Amino acid sequence: MEINTPWVEITREMVLKRHAEVGKKNGHATANHLMRALGSVLRSSMKYYRAQDGSMLVQECPTSILS
């Protein structure tokens, strides 16, 4: 998951990979905090941003894989 990846393109696999990378480099607590913050941003975006027909752009928050 690159910094410039659009939020609607973030996948569960990307989340797992980044969580593992951050955990290995900076510790599991840091990885957990990072993903919790990312999940908050994504869930807020999911509620706020919609397609023109009113449907959700992303059906499930990709960080939910960690729960």
Secondary structure as UniProt FT lines:
FT   TURN            3..4
FT   HELIX           7..9
FT   HELIX           12..26
FT   HELIX           28..48
FT   TURN            52..53
FT   HELIX           62..66
//
